[in-house]
């Protein structure tokens, strides 16, 4: 955990933002794997972690914005628990570690909330993303499960997004730790990408690296020669020379801060004459996008800059044609780049996405676009110092999408379909880094993972 003052200051800031009412934070509970006693590894709710820091199941936190009091509700262990788990600190001892003075058994939470509701006080809560939490909130608040998302507190959501978006030095250090572990994951994958190796062997090895360094993967490993499928979790193929392998993987630290990096490598260690120019188009988009990051810039503009850079390069290859700016404005590039440039990152690999993506990535000034491709941009709003975000352009040759656009004669002024047809067996390329917005510009976090053609090829040749 961080020092107790960190959690105290976070809670005090949130109380000031809300001004009044009761702020309810149910923690997560254990989840059964395939029968009740066989459970998934516990993962605490990120907002509970942010404000209360306790990484244990069966807890709830409450902030009283009127009195300034904080509460943690939870049950001390009994002898059965001690037999299986060993001695555990009392709830009061755990609470003291994060600067909370008031504790009570979990069963008292319902009486506490009922008293607040009976007094006409507003109870603020976040939209639940787990079924167990939804059922518990229905019991506590008397709100049907189907109405919880709509009736969740928008002012609480906005307050938390504003607060958690700005990473403090403790958080930046944790994210950097996670990226340093991801460095080992990705360089290991590069060195294993030999013809005849089964993808599952590489995916399992790098997931093991994450666990060995303190935390699980921050999302299921994406690793495949079929990189044209953006989130490909199938690792059943045997690597073949002449193909590309996309690895999108990151990990969590012991405090659950995330990393998220992507690299694309040629199976066997050398980019061929067709792969190299497309790879360098994506690399140019990645690097130009990073260079453009600074406070006051709208990230949607950075996305469009990366799309423009890639379109210009694809035109040089012969895959696109016509006026580059007009092509990007029309969305023609989205045949190859059908997703957003990046997203916020922190305690969640897609930070705070459970609160609502538009609350995190957009605001009253910047609204989500409706154009294909651009609509999938998770982060579009103005950048501020303290944001940590990903920069992950990609170029994909998706046969079904190519066939559809060609049949519908979409963007024929900008797409050279006769050349694109020759690439339907290509796969995909994505390159991703994690970047901090600083007071004057930006900083790429963590140990740099090889990404130029020369760096990738050199790393793949090492034992």
C-alpha positions, 0 to 999 in steps of 0.5 A: 500500500501507499502511505496512509496520507495518500488515501486520506488526501484522496478521500478528502479531495473527493468529499470536497468535490461532492460536498454532501451525502454518503459515498458508498464504495462496495469492494469486490468479493471472491468469485467462484471458478467452477465451484464455491471453494475453488475461486479465481484469484481475488481482484479488488475493485479499482475505485475501492483500492484508490480510496481505501487501499485494502486488497481484501474481499468482503469489505465496503467503504463509506465516505460521509461528505457532511461530517468528514468521517470515513468508515470501513465495514467488514468482518474479522476472521473466525477460527475456520478462516484462520485454519485455512488462511492463517492469522489475519489482522483485525478490520480495525488494524487494516483500516488504521493502515489507510487512515480510517478510524471508524469500522463496523461488522459488514452486517451493520452496513445495511442499517447505516445506509437505511439510516441515511436514506430515512434521513433524506440523505443522498447515497452516491454509488457507482454503476456496478460491473459484477453481478454480486455487487449489483445484487448487494446494491439492490439489497442496500438501496432498494433499487432494482438491479436493472435500474442501478446503472441509470440511477448511479451518481453521475456527480460521483462518476465525474468526480472520480474520473477527474481525480483518478485521471491525474496520476501522482508520483506514487502511481507513476512509479507503479506504472513504470514498474509494470512497464519494466516487467512488460519489457521482459515479457515482450523481449522474451516473446521476440526471442521465442518467435521462431518457426515451429514454435507454438503460440501458446508456448510463448503466451504461457511463458510471458504470462509466467513472467508477469506472475513471477514479478508480482502480479497477473497480466493486466488483460488476457494476452493477445498473441497471434500470427493472425494479427488482423483480429485485433483482440486475438486470444487464440494461441493455437497456431504454430509459427511459420516463417514469413508471417508476423506475430503481434503480441499485445500484453501487459501486467499488473504490479502488486498494487494493481497498476497496469502496463499495456504494450504491443510489438509486432515481429517477423517470425524468424527474425527478419522483416521481408520486403513487403512487411518492412514498409508497412511496419515502418508506416505504423512505426512512423504513426506511433512516433509522430503521435508520441511527439505530438503529446503535450498539455492542451492538445486534444487527443482526437487531434493526435489520433488524426495526426497518426492516421494522416502519417500512416495514410501518407506512408500507405500511399507511398506503398501503393495501397492508398491514393488521392489527397491524404488529408481528404482521405483521412477526413473521409475515414478511408484510412479506417479500412487499415486502422479501424480503432482509436489511437489509445486510452487512459491507463492506471489501476485499470488497463482501460482506466475507469472504463467501468464508470463509462468510457465517455466520462473518461475519454470525452467531455462537454467540449469533445464528443465521440464521433460517429464515423467508422474507426474514429468512433472507436477512439476511447480517448478524445479530450484535451490532455492534462499533466498527469494523464497516462495513456497509450499510443497504439496505431495499427495497420490491419488487412481484414479480408471480410472488411476489405471484401465488404468495402470493395463490394460497396465501392467505398472510398474508391478515390482513396483506396487502391483495391487491386493492390490491397487484394494482394495483402489479404494474407498479410495479417496485422501490425500494432505498436504501442507505448505507454506515455505520461503527459508532463507539464511541458510535453510528455515522457514515454514510461519504463524501459524502452522495448525495441521497436525500430526494424533494426532493434527488433531484428537484433533482439530476435537474434539474441539467445 
